[in-house]
């Protein structure tokens, strides 16, 4: 095994930089494999070419491992399953269906388009959230610095008057004294809270509860819902296009929505479908699904065009997410300015209040 890989429990390697490979390399790799297979190049030769041209030193031994296993008699999907940190159940299931149906080049092309669209949408959401996060962190850092180092110096100018400072000024001074004396407690509290939330989110109950809060949160909850519905519709459509059975598709999709509440409802829908009911009937009682999704899914089931309807739903909600992200970005900018102005303005007013009340202090 190449040195870039570390053996994990169960004999399957954990690949360094696996997240980076998934985000940046996987869609490009899949698109190129599709092009070569469509041109009539054998799979083993295609993988050999991909191994030589990939620039990612962590991905190169993965492609080598896949090619080696195929040469040893394994199917392409079986070789991919050896690297679960890169190729998830969705990817492997679609490749397996493409192999069985003899349409692997078309399946690779479809998966590549799906990955490209997913990465594009994820990048837009991440970019939109990055700006307010950075601004808030900078504003809080600047405010903390002012409170800890500037306010005490400024207030010290009035210490000789032996008079009570304005309440706001005194409150900031008390906060400054506490932070200077117990800054480590503040850092530990923030770090402990973040660590505790991460640990809690790793539990089944914690992940469900936090994801439920995300869906109920004002404005952002609507965005989270649309994101999950978009992922469900697009993933489900791709699996159905590739010939994956609906029960297996729901099992895979339930892990790919990005929200545990939505995912659990899809997993539970399997029972209703196994009893002979359509998927739309299984999802209809759930209030988290938009009515448009239910109606489109029902229409697709009645006309035998579920895949096409889910493609349309995914496209619609992708556009909805992009529009909403753009709108939130435009709305967040003035709100951030108001927030920063309020925080910094409060500190400035607290520092200058003693000057405004100088006459009272002197008397």
Buried (B, 14 or more C-beta within 10 A) or exposed (E): EEEBBEEEEEEBBBBBBBEBBBBBBBBBBBBBBBBBBEEEBEBBEBBBBBBEEBEBEBBBBBBBBBBBBBEEEBBBBBBBBBBBBBBBBBBBBBBBBBBBEEBBBBBBBBBBBBBBBBBEBBEBBEEBBEEBEEBBEEBEEBBBEBBBEBBBEBBEEBEEBEEEBBEBBBEBBEBBBBBEEEEEEEEEEEEEEEEEEEEEBEEEEBBBBBBBEBBEEEEBBBBBBBBBBBBBBBBBBBBBBBBBEBEBBBBBBBBBBBBBBBBBBBBBBBEBBEEEEBBBBBBBEBEBBBEEBBBBBBBBBEEEEBBBBBBBBBBBBBEBBBEBBEEBBEEBEEEBEEBBEEBBEEBEBBBEBBEEBEEEBEE
